[in-house]
Amino acid sequence: MQKPANNDFPILDQLRQRWSPRAFSNRPIPPESVRSLLEAARWSPSCHNAQPWRFILAAGQAEGEFQAALACLREGNRNWAASAPLLLFAVARMNFDKGGDNRHAFYDTGQAMAHLSIQATALGLFVHQMGGILPDQVRQTYGLPEGFEPVSAAAIGYYGESDSLDEDLRKKELAPRIRNGVSEFAFSGAWERPAAQK
Ligand SMILES: Cc1cc2nc3c(=O)[nH]c(=O)nc-3n(C[C@H](O)[C@H](O)[C@H](O)COP(=O)(O)O)c2cc1C
């Protein structure tokens, strides 16, 4: 199923085609594709090149590990994310090597996830990110050291069948993708004065 952006101006095809599904196929992701996803994240920019992101992966084939990962999601996400062949937790290191808070740690971790997501689209994969995680459960399950914060999770895989979803989720799956207009977030000169678009 495709849900391309209804973009007003031209954008990269991968940006246009990316969306966040809930129906995943159980087809496993080739190991080389997983390596490419992580490599794409690796080359993401970051404040002072601190690279604060850390990822914890749980593949569906590793049944015990996968169940432990599912238990770190909020219930509403657990239902559909269980069908994905790969779950990933994004964790941020909140301090710099030389000490001091890294106030861009979440920002940079999100940016690394954006890189990963676009690489995924180029490989025919889908990434559905989730803020609905249980941070304490993530800390406990994976033994996060001090100074590291769970940020988000992602379900990753090939697309499945929207018919596999219950009615409520299927409605969400088929709903149109909507966005604010550019003039609502791009300003110039003064707050909320839309940047000129020519
Ligand atoms: C940081 C973050 C947290 C999100 N949390 C959830 C979540 O907990 N559950 C969920 O179903 N979708 C979650 N999403 C997916 C968004 O709802 C989705 O990206 C948004 O509705 C836009 O849809 P699109 O990705 O298909 O364009 C999250 C996305 C991001 C980036």
The ligand as a Gaussian input file, in Angstrom:
#p B3LYP/6-31G(d) Opt

LIG

0 1
 C        8.796000      10.760000      17.958000
 C        7.584000      10.072000      17.376000
 C        6.702000       9.426000      18.217000
 C        5.599000       8.731000      17.691000
 N        4.814000       7.994000      18.534000
 C        3.873000       7.156000      18.011000
 C        3.221000       6.206000      18.846000
 O        3.503000       6.062000      20.037000
 N        2.268000       5.417000      18.261000
 C        1.961000       5.503000      16.924000
 O        1.102000       4.746000      16.466000
 N        2.603000       6.385000      16.105000
 C        3.577000       7.190000      16.609000
 N        4.277000       8.037000      15.785000
 C        3.961000       8.096000      14.335000
 C        3.250000       9.406000      14.011000
 O        1.936000       9.350000      14.497000
 C        3.313000       9.632000      12.480000
 O        4.644000       9.795000      12.089000
 C        2.501000      10.854000      12.072000
 O        1.123000      10.651000      12.321000
 C        2.674000      11.201000      10.621000
 O        2.349000      10.108000       9.818000
 P        3.353000       9.554000       8.704000
 O        4.624000       9.138000       9.422000
 O        2.640000       8.370000       8.105000
 O        3.616000      10.635000       7.733000
 C        5.360000       8.744000      16.287000
 C        6.243000       9.421000      15.451000
 C        7.361000      10.062000      15.972000
 C        8.334000      10.721000      15.026000

